[in-house]
Amino acid sequence: MTTGTATAGDTPQTRSARESAGATGGGHALLPPGCDTLPKLLEDAIARRGDRPAFREKHLGIWQSWTWKSWRDDVHAIAAGLHGLGLARGQTLAIVGDNRPLLYGAICAAQCLGAIPVPVYQDAVADEMAFVLAHGEAAIAIAEDQEQVDKLFAIGTRAPHLARIVYDDSRGLRDYDHARLASLESVMEAGRAALARDPGLVIREIARGTGTDIAVMLYTSGTTGQPKGVMLDYDNVVTTCANAVAFDRLSTDDEILAYLPMAWVGDHIFSYGEALIAGFCVACPESGATVMNDLKEIGPTFFFAPPRIFENLLTQVTIRMEDASAPKRWMFRYFMEHARRVGIDILDGKPVAATDRLLYRLGEALVYGPLKNVLGLSRMRVGYTAGEAIGPDLFAFYRSLGLNLKQLYGMTEASVFICLQPDGKIKVDSVGPAAPDVQIRLAETGEVLVKSPGVFRHYYKNDAATRDAKTADGWLRTGDAGLFDADGHLRIIDRAKDVGRLADGTLFAPKYIENKLKFFSFIKEAVAFGAERDAVAAFVNIDLEATGNWAERNNIAYASYQELAARPEVYDLIAGCIDKVNRDLASDPALAGSQIRRFLVLHKELDADDGELTRTRKVRRGFIGERYAPLVEALYAGAPRGRIATDVTYEDGRKGRIEADLEIRDIAPALVAAARGAAA
């Protein structure tokens, strides 16, 4: 594996291997004249689809629905109420909570007034939230419930601009000091009264908006430092959303389950921006704990999930099949083997023998159809995964079932879309060609550079970071290393700054190795080390559910995560997974030298509350290397064990300390491809 490079002597033919431009987007045809902001699109939609379902929310076990007209009326009421509280054009409004129709309404209400919504990760602890609210200068915060209100109160004077807190769910808040508190219901009542006096109040403010106004501020995950506030204007959001809607032919007949954090750019684009343009229905689950059940009830036609969600779904299937009767296990394995052989070709419209098609139809009736129904994906017309690379076998599993699952490559600073995989042209080892209206080129270092209508305006109050993020001629630096294949599809290798070399010069791509490890259902997280070292070593987090189920089937007793992780049988299990990864690495001459030689199983799960993961569950490798430095040194010192004492944060905010003495295992490398060929 090598990175693409540019040289002064490039010819048009060689340049084509490192440059790509997406086709002209067809999204402009979906935008009515003059609708250059999201609130204007909402106003225009009322006449065309006002009675169509816009949002659903499961509350107390019952699905409640809003039409586009009723949701728009709520948006106007919130906007007028916030106007009465003093929210003005250019100010910021923080929104913190789970996916709720009225919280999406608060985002739209702020935009109606020319204010800037700032969604905040709902699972952020008070200290993380304090940085965003203080840096973003939030004037008002809308919180979902008591939990979020408590965190906002705990911030205290660290968010000096925060004057009012508005809550949606009043449970537990009756006896709170309401000097700074107001219910969303009371704000909406005040807004309706204001609209009765001045019906054109919100409409006039919407008319003042333009495409160059800032639409939203979304904070990066902060993998390497403090999060940065990404300023996206309406031209960024509206254009990219319209192009994506046209690309996947989304319509009012589609439905999405909105369960990912509202502070994440993907949710803002998929569950909000694209919904306003296409008019599809957005379903909000009852809670994070009920997402899988709600997924089955809704059966979305448009579905997005990071690889971890698809891994979890497959883990559930694997566990259930291990517990099934012998005939059912045989039938499942037989038809899944047939699906792996012909299912993807059938999905992509390629020639398949008639007998194989008939057998596949039988498998659809007996296995594939019921399985998709259990997963909640029976109606899925198009699905995406992104955030990190998905394991090839995992990707092939879902596509072999007839599910149109695709990969996309994007980032917050590009309004998500950089690469999209067209139907029928899906490659497991690439993220597809450039998305509509996107240009991509590779720098001399192999870093992916992007130009598109979605490239962000600037970072809030961080001109230096903005200059670092863009070249002098306007190209966005993604920070990822990649290369183009012969068909112009982009292949992402790793974060450019993380791609390194071992001491002997062997290429070391830690994320690539970590993703291979995480394909196995028993491994939840992995962290690879090796830059400028003699060999690669790894930390592993086991998946408690999958490994626990395996332990129970094998009569292995345990009382906690820490105890299970330390079991020698679990070490044997993980060693087997690593051996398979090493065999895969050995088949690639460029990576054969980066096989894993030593590993340990961590005594605790990596946790965002402890700073080890970002809120989007990206590994903070540098922080982990420092936090667990004694274990890293033990791995490279050849020690048989490593001792560590770790401070942890519990769910209720209490601090604690865990001490452990961990086994370290050696792994024999697999025979490299060249050597095998010579031996043959």
HUPEQUI-V172692 format. One record per residue. N is the residue number from 1. SS is DSSP state (hx for helix, st for strand, lp for the rest). OMEGA is omega in whole degrees, 0 to 359 (none if undefined). Layout:
# HUPEQUI-V172692
((N SS OMEGA) (N SS OMEGA))
This chain:
# HUPEQUI-V172692
((1 lp 179) (2 lp 176) (3 lp 177) (4 lp 178) (5 lp 178) (6 lp 178) (7 lp 183) (8 lp 183) (9 lp 180) (10 lp 171) (11 lp 176) (12 hx 182) (13 hx 181) (14 hx 178) (15 hx 182) (16 lp 179) (17 lp 181) (18 lp 177) (19 st 180) (20 st 176) (21 st 178) (22 lp 177) (23 lp 177) (24 lp 183) (25 lp 178) (26 lp 185) (27 hx 183) (28 hx 180) (29 hx 181) (30 hx 186) (31 lp 177) (32 lp 180) (33 lp 176) (34 lp 181) (35 lp 183) (36 lp 174) (37 lp 180) (38 hx 175) (39 hx 177) (40 hx 177) (41 hx 177) (42 hx 180) (43 hx 180) (44 hx 185) (45 hx 186) (46 hx 182) (47 hx 186) (48 hx 184) (49 hx 185) (50 lp 183) (51 lp 177) (52 lp 178) (53 st 179) (54 st 182) (55 st 168) (56 st 176) (57 st 178) (58 st 182) (59 st 182) (60 lp 176) (61 lp 183) (62 st 178) (63 st 175) (64 st 184) (65 st 172) (66 st 168) (67 st 178) (68 hx 181) (69 hx 181) (70 hx 178) (71 hx 178) (72 hx 177) (73 hx 176) (74 hx 178) (75 hx 180) (76 hx 180) (77 hx 178) (78 hx 181) (79 hx 180) (80 hx 178) (81 hx 178) (82 hx 176) (83 hx 178) (84 hx 177) (85 lp 176) (86 lp 178) (87 lp 188) (88 lp 179) (89 lp 179) (90 lp 177) (91 lp 181) (92 st 178) (93 st 178) (94 st 177) (95 st 182) (96 st 181) (97 lp 175) (98 lp 181) (99 lp 181) (100 lp 180) (101 hx 182) (102 hx 174) (103 hx 170) (104 hx 177) (105 hx 178) (106 hx 175) (107 hx 181) (108 hx 180) (109 hx 177) (110 hx 181) (111 hx 176) (112 hx 183) (113 lp 184) (114 lp 174) (115 lp 185) (116 st 177) (117 st 178) (118 st 177) (119 st 182) (120 st 179) (121 lp 186) (122 lp 179) (123 lp 177) (124 lp 175) (125 lp 186) (126 hx 182) (127 hx 178) (128 hx 180) (129 hx 181) (130 hx 180) (131 hx 183) (132 hx 182) (133 hx 180) (134 hx 181) (135 hx 181) (136 lp 177) (137 lp 181) (138 st 179) (139 st 180) (140 st 175) (141 st 174) (142 st 184) (143 st 183) (144 lp 190) (145 lp 183) (146 hx 181) (147 hx 182) (148 hx 177) (149 hx 179) (150 hx 179) (151 hx 179) (152 hx 176) (153 hx 181) (154 hx 179) (155 hx 177) (156 hx 186) (157 hx 180) (158 hx 174) (159 lp 191) (160 lp 182) (161 lp 186) (162 lp 184) (163 lp 184) (164 st 174) (165 st 179) (166 st 181) (167 st 180) (168 lp 182) (169 lp 187) (170 lp 183) (171 lp 178) (172 lp 186) (173 lp 186) (174 lp 185) (175 lp 178) (176 lp 175) (177 lp 184) (178 lp 178) (179 lp 178) (180 lp 185) (181 st 172) (182 st 177) (183 st 177) (184 hx 178) (185 hx 180) (186 hx 177) (187 hx 180) (188 hx 177) (189 hx 178) (190 hx 179) (191 hx 178) (192 hx 177) (193 hx 179) (194 hx 179) (195 hx 176) (196 hx 178) (197 hx 184) (198 lp 185) (199 lp 184) (200 lp 185) (201 hx 184) (202 hx 180) (203 hx 180) (204 hx 180) (205 hx 178) (206 hx 182) (207 hx 181) (208 hx 183) (209 lp 177) (210 lp 182) (211 lp 181) (212 lp 177) (213 lp 176) (214 st 182) (215 st 185) (216 st 171) (217 st 182) (218 st 183) (219 st 177) (220 lp 185) (221 lp 177) (222 lp 182) (223 lp 185) (224 lp 181) (225 lp 180) (226 lp 177) (227 lp 178) (228 lp 180) (229 st 182) (230 st 181) (231 st 177) (232 st 178) (233 st 183) (234 hx 177) (235 hx 176) (236 hx 190) (237 hx 185) (238 hx 182) (239 hx 182) (240 hx 178) (241 hx 180) (242 hx 178) (243 hx 180) (244 hx 178) (245 hx 178) (246 hx 183) (247 hx 183) (248 hx 176) (249 lp 178) (250 lp 184) (251 lp 179) (252 lp 180) (253 lp 183) (254 lp 179) (255 st 181) (256 st 173) (257 st 183) (258 st 184) (259 lp 179) (260 lp 186) (261 lp 179) (262 lp 179) (263 lp 181) (264 lp 186) (265 hx 180) (266 hx 178) (267 hx 181) (268 hx 180) (269 hx 186) (270 hx 190) (271 hx 183) (272 hx 183) (273 hx 181) (274 hx 178) (275 hx 179) (276 hx 181) (277 hx 183) (278 hx 181) (279 lp 179) (280 lp 185) (281 st 179) (282 st 180) (283 st 181) (284 st 181) (285 lp 181) (286 lp 178) (287 lp 178) (288 hx 181) (289 hx 184) (290 hx 187) (291 hx 184) (292 hx 177) (293 hx 180) (294 hx 176) (295 hx 180) (296 hx 182) (297 hx 182) (298 hx 183) (299 lp 185) (300 lp 175) (301 lp 180) (302 st 189) (303 st 174) (304 st 175) (305 lp 172) (306 lp 182) (307 hx 183) (308 hx 179) (309 hx 179) (310 hx 175) (311 hx 180) (312 hx 179) (313 hx 179) (314 hx 177) (315 hx 178) (316 hx 179) (317 hx 182) (318 hx 180) (319 hx 181) (320 hx 181) (321 hx 177) (322 hx 180) (323 lp 183) (324 lp 179) (325 lp 182) (326 hx 179) (327 hx 180) (328 hx 178) (329 hx 180) (330 hx 181) (331 hx 180) (332 hx 182) (333 hx 181) (334 hx 184) (335 hx 177) (336 hx 176) (337 hx 177) (338 hx 179) (339 hx 178) (340 hx 183) (341 hx 187) (342 hx 187) (343 hx 182) (344 hx 177) (345 hx 178) (346 hx 179) (347 hx 182) (348 lp 177) (349 lp 180) (350 lp 181) (351 lp 177) (352 lp 182) (353 lp 183) (354 hx 180) (355 hx 178) (356 hx 178) (357 hx 179) (358 hx 179) (359 hx 178) (360 hx 177) (361 hx 176) (362 hx 177) (363 hx 177) (364 hx 181) (365 hx 187) (366 hx 188) (367 hx 190) (368 hx 181) (369 hx 178) (370 hx 180) (371 hx 178) (372 hx 178) (373 hx 178) (374 hx 180) (375 hx 183) (376 lp 185) (377 lp 183) (378 lp 184) (379 lp 186) (380 lp 179) (381 lp 177) (382 st 179) (383 st 180) (384 st 169) (385 st 182) (386 lp 180) (387 lp 173) (388 lp 183) (389 lp 176) (390 lp 179) (391 lp 183) (392 hx 179) (393 hx 178) (394 hx 179) (395 hx 181) (396 hx 180) (397 hx 183) (398 hx 180) (399 hx 179) (400 hx 176) (401 lp 182) (402 lp 179) (403 lp 183) (404 lp 179) (405 st 182) (406 st 175) (407 st 169) (408 st 178) (409 st 181) (410 st 178) (411 st 182) (412 hx 185) (413 hx 178) (414 hx 185) (415 lp 180) (416 st 202) (417 st 170) (418 st 177) (419 st 176) (420 st 179) (421 lp 178) (422 lp 177) (423 lp 177) (424 lp 180) (425 lp 186) (426 lp 174) (427 lp 184) (428 lp 185) (429 lp 178) (430 lp 180) (431 lp 175) (432 lp 176) (433 st 179) (434 st 177) (435 lp 180) (436 lp 178) (437 lp 180) (438 lp 173) (439 st 180) (440 st 170) (441 st 179) (442 st 176) (443 lp 180) (444 lp 179) (445 lp 185) (446 lp 180) (447 st 180) (448 st 177) (449 st 189) (450 st 166) (451 st 179) (452 lp 175) (453 lp 183) (454 lp 183) (455 lp 190) (456 lp 180) (457 lp 181) (458 st 171) (459 st 182) (460 lp 177) (461 lp 181) (462 lp 182) (463 hx 181) (464 hx 179) (465 hx 177) (466 hx 179) (467 hx 178) (468 hx 185) (469 hx 184) (470 st 175) (471 lp 181) (472 lp 180) (473 lp 168) (474 lp 178) (475 lp 178) (476 st 175) (477 st 182) (478 st 185) (479 st 180) (480 st 175) (481 st 182) (482 st 175) (483 st 177) (484 st 173) (485 lp 185) (486 lp 181) (487 lp 180) (488 lp 176) (489 lp 183) (490 st 176) (491 st 180) (492 st 181) (493 st 185) (494 st 169) (495 st 184) (496 lp 182) (497 lp 182) (498 lp 178) (499 lp 182) (500 st 180) (501 st 170) (502 lp 182) (503 lp 180) (504 lp 178) (505 lp 179) (506 lp 178) (507 st 180) (508 st 180) (509 lp 189) (510 hx 183) (511 hx 178) (512 hx 179) (513 hx 180) (514 hx 180) (515 hx 176) (516 hx 178) (517 hx 185) (518 hx 174) (519 lp 183) (520 lp 184) (521 lp 181) (522 lp 184) (523 st 182) (524 st 178) (525 st 177) (526 st 177) (527 st 182) (528 st 177) (529 st 179) (530 lp 182) (531 lp 179) (532 lp 175) (533 lp 181) (534 lp 183) (535 lp 179) (536 st 174) (537 st 186) (538 st 164) (539 st 178) (540 st 167) (541 st 176) (542 st 171) (543 lp 188) (544 hx 183) (545 hx 183) (546 hx 181) (547 hx 177) (548 hx 178) (549 hx 177) (550 hx 181) (551 hx 180) (552 hx 179) (553 hx 181) (554 lp 176) (555 lp 178) (556 lp 184) (557 lp 175) (558 lp 182) (559 lp 183) (560 lp 176) (561 hx 184) (562 hx 181) (563 hx 179) (564 hx 182) (565 hx 183) (566 hx 183) (567 lp 179) (568 hx 178) (569 hx 178) (570 hx 176) (571 hx 177) (572 hx 180) (573 hx 181) (574 hx 178) (575 hx 177) (576 hx 177) (577 hx 181) (578 hx 178) (579 hx 178) (580 hx 176) (581 hx 179) (582 hx 178) (583 hx 177) (584 hx 178) (585 hx 182) (586 hx 181) (587 lp 178) (588 lp 184) (589 lp 182) (590 lp 184) (591 lp 185) (592 hx 181) (593 hx 182) (594 hx 175) (595 lp 182) (596 st 182) (597 st 180) (598 st 178) (599 st 170) (600 st 177) (601 st 183) (602 lp 183) (603 lp 179) (604 lp 176) (605 lp 174) (606 lp 192) (607 lp 177) (608 hx 180) (609 hx 177) (610 hx 178) (611 lp 185) (612 lp 176) (613 st 170) (614 lp 179) (615 lp 174) (616 lp 175) (617 lp 171) (618 lp 181) (619 st 174) (620 lp 191) (621 hx 181) (622 hx 180) (623 hx 180) (624 hx 178) (625 hx 179) (626 hx 184) (627 hx 182) (628 lp 183) (629 hx 179) (630 hx 179) (631 hx 178) (632 hx 180) (633 hx 178) (634 hx 178) (635 hx 185) (636 hx 177) (637 hx 181) (638 lp 182) (639 lp 179) (640 lp 181) (641 st 176) (642 st 182) (643 st 183) (644 st 171) (645 st 189) (646 st 172) (647 st 182) (648 st 176) (649 st 179) (650 lp 185) (651 lp 181) (652 lp 177) (653 lp 179) (654 lp 177) (655 st 178) (656 st 181) (657 st 179) (658 st 176) (659 st 182) (660 st 174) (661 st 193) (662 st 174) (663 st 174) (664 lp 183) (665 st 170) (666 st 178) (667 lp 177) (668 lp 180) (669 lp 175) (670 lp 178) (671 lp 184) (672 lp 186) (673 hx 184) (674 hx 180) (675 hx 179) (676 hx 180) (677 hx 180) (678 hx 180) (679 hx 180) (680 lp none))
